[in-house]
Amino acid sequence: MTTPTIELKPSAHPLSDAEREAIMANPGFGRHFTDHMVTIKWTEGRGWHDAELVPYAPLSLDPANMTLHYAQTIFEGLKAYRRADGTIATFRPEANAERFNASARRMAMPELPPELFLAACDTLVTQEQAWVPGAGGEETLYLRPFMFATEVGLGVRPSNEYLFIVIASPSAPFFAGGVKPVTVWLSEEYVRAVKGGTGAAKTGGNYAASLAAAAEAKSHGCDQVVWLDAFEHRWIEEMGGMNLYFVYGNKIVTPELTGSLLPGITRDSLLTIARDLGYEAVEGRISTEDWKRGNEDGTLTEVFACGTAAVITPVGAVKSARADWTQADGQPGEVTMKLRKALLDLQSGASADTHGWMHQIV
Ligand SMILES: Cc1ncc(COP(=O)(O)O)c(C=O)c1O
């Protein structure tokens, strides 16, 4: 089967410059979408076909659309950055393409050739250049590639057709109000994922299953949930939609990939960035007792979460059904802020791209 080329069918009525600028003055996160989207269809026996850039528009779905019943749906999230030299680039999009296909395999969906994933993102960003916020701030154009089953019918089995779409949303920093440490809830009642389950896939059901725990966290005055392993309810996995790092002076540790947490691209990048900055960066196992004890004896100096949407966010306090504590002095730590700056500088073009991670589009 051949890889289709993306046909350009741009909108005859995009928003005016003034309308777009009004949105971009206060974009929020994930609230506004650009004028276009890229869509690509997959049909059994035919493969990927009808790749198009078309006006952003609602979809019409049959009530018996299989996604609505059996949730065969996966997604990705990455950002397009406008850099100081005027170019626009994404960060490690090949890693998103690879993770998308890992999610597809787990959910019994067809894989998308990585070059088509990249072409879809690049085509949309090229079309929507005016929607990429200016350089210098933390505003970006957030890209959301996703795929879902489109066969109509009931009965649990893989769909025989799918739709892949990329949409784009101009975005302010994920957490409004700057770098503010979050208070986390150690979720001992709910679990997010279990080995052999779908935790390592970016599939909608994982996020639906997180909502009751998020509500529980909120009812205890917490901003985010920290997920523990499903067997012992003891080993730290991740935080909401972000991975976690534990800073022990010059050594930083992130929970190892056990199959039940999402292999974050930010997490992976920070292992390298931290080593570049002279830290020892490792993957390991950290229990809730390790966390509490390390904080009490002062060996655990900082904790932070990381992910594409919110970059790096310090953890300032921890609560659970049995214990509450402030993480160190509750303020953003020095290592946290140094890694945050290093990552943002790389993405904005303020520092050299020594690992070839930036993918220039325009
Ligand atoms: C559950 C979960 N963990 C971690 C992450 C962080 O991954 P990344 O750094 O690739 O954005 C995400 C976001 O994609 C996520 O949804």
The ligand as an SDF file (V2000), in Angstrom:
LIG
                    3D

 16 16  0  0  0  0  0  0  0  0999 V2000
   -0.8010    9.9650   31.5720 C   0  0  0  0  0  0  0  0  0  0  0  0
    0.3030   10.8220   31.0570 C   0  0  0  0  0  0  0  0  0  0  0  0
    1.5190   10.7380   31.6150 N   0  0  0  0  0  0  0  0  0  0  0  0
    2.5500   11.4730   31.1630 C   0  0  0  0  0  0  0  0  0  0  0  0
    2.4180   12.3560   30.1180 C   0  0  0  0  0  0  0  0  0  0  0  0
    3.5980   13.1630   29.6480 C   0  0  0  0  0  0  0  0  0  0  0  0
    4.0040   12.7530   28.3730 O   0  0  0  0  0  0  0  0  0  0  0  0
    4.7550   13.7650   27.3940 P   0  0  0  0  0  0  0  0  0  0  0  0
    5.9740   14.2200   28.1000 O   0  0  0  0  0  0  0  0  0  0  0  0
    5.0690   12.9360   26.1830 O   0  0  0  0  0  0  0  0  0  0  0  0
    3.8140   14.8650   27.1140 O   0  0  0  0  0  0  0  0  0  0  0  0
    1.1530   12.4810   29.4950 C   0  0  0  0  0  0  0  0  0  0  0  0
    0.9600   13.3990   28.3670 C   0  0  0  0  0  0  0  0  0  0  0  0
    1.0770   13.0110   27.2470 O   0  0  0  0  0  0  0  0  0  0  0  0
    0.0750   11.6840   29.9730 C   0  0  0  0  0  0  0  0  0  0  0  0
   -1.1250   11.7850   29.4040 O   0  0  0  0  0  0  0  0  0  0  0  0
  1  2  1  0
  2  3  1  0
  2 15  2  0
  3  4  2  0
  4  5  1  0
  5  6  1  0
  5 12  2  0
  6  7  1  0
  7  8  1  0
  8  9  2  0
  8 10  1  0
  8 11  1  0
 12 13  1  0
 12 15  1  0
 13 14  2  0
 15 16  1  0
M  END
$$$$
